[in-house]
């Protein structure tokens, strides 16, 4: 049975700064996968990223709760992004090989699906914030500045 994220893992109350510090490598890996895909596909919009992150969060939440994963039906633009981010997530869960260009520390404590869900939701909240502030590619353009 997978370990659950509780006080031992996320702490009783973790603010945004603490969460970002604790999971910085995981968040950076997810965002790097998004940015590299965006650079290859400049037509990508924040809504595509939001849709993919939502589906991945639901996949890992289902795993945490030992339920069947939701059906995956994505567009031709979204599917490769989903696959790329999932590869990163599986690696951070200790179940896959490192992406071709991993970011962050090479050595890490593998995460559990509940932690991965929390990381995906955290990135998704950033997508929503920057889309609202800067428009349809606001998040993508904002995050790309950190990976130059």
Secondary structure, 3 states (H helix, E strand, C coil): CCCCCCCCCCCCCCCHHHHHHHCHHHHHHHHHHHHHHHHHCCCCCHHHHHHHHHHHHHHHHHHHCCCCCCCCCCCHHHHHHHHHHHHHHHHHCCCCCCCCCCCCCCCCCCCCHHHHHHHHHHHHHHHHHHHHHHCCCHHHHHHHHHHC
